[in-house]
């Protein structure tokens, strides 16, 4: 996942959000080890294995917020000359 956040940073995003079906302690530990912090919970919005479950949101800031951010760089432009 560190590769994914690196790509998001290069594209100009200021935050990454991870959604985790709860409970899922291994996924929570993974996200937190990568610098994500708990940001909220959607109660009873996921449906998995025949039951309604909570979905947790984890956030990692990638860059400072500025008044007027540039448009995000399209993914395919990451691999074009000069990117």
Buried (B, 14 or more C-beta within 10 A) or exposed (E): BEEEBEBBEBBEBBBBEBBBBBEBEEBBEBBBEBBBEEEEEEEEEBEEEEEEBBBBBBBBEBEEEEEEEEEEBEEEEEEEEEE
